[in-house]
Amino acid sequence: MTLPSTGTAHHALMSLASGGEHGGEGAHESLNPLLTGGGALLALFLLLWITTRFNRDR
């Protein structure tokens, strides 16, 4: 078993950190930020509504 040299390991880590094979954009192409944010907001509003229904006596 041979270990990679420091330069090779450094190059591999820098390539991975900069995005590697995925284009370097950092975001998955199928994720729509508006849809994701809207879904998260809807989920939080639903949780808020459920919480207020269970705490009517306070």
Steps between C-alpha positions, in 0.01 A plus 500: 500500500655827393409836645449798268755777515418823681458689172258244360294490819494879515386521138225242562374684809501838324313351204242350735461826692448705184219280375692225328307333221169672564576827326606698805168683541423344837129444433329196360336579167166339586446710815296814442580754777158666477316169528725380784459823697125509441465141615702569813290809577179303449625225732588756769158665472336158532704425813410841643131437436517156665681645801241774549215247478649290783573799727154658508474479881804723557 
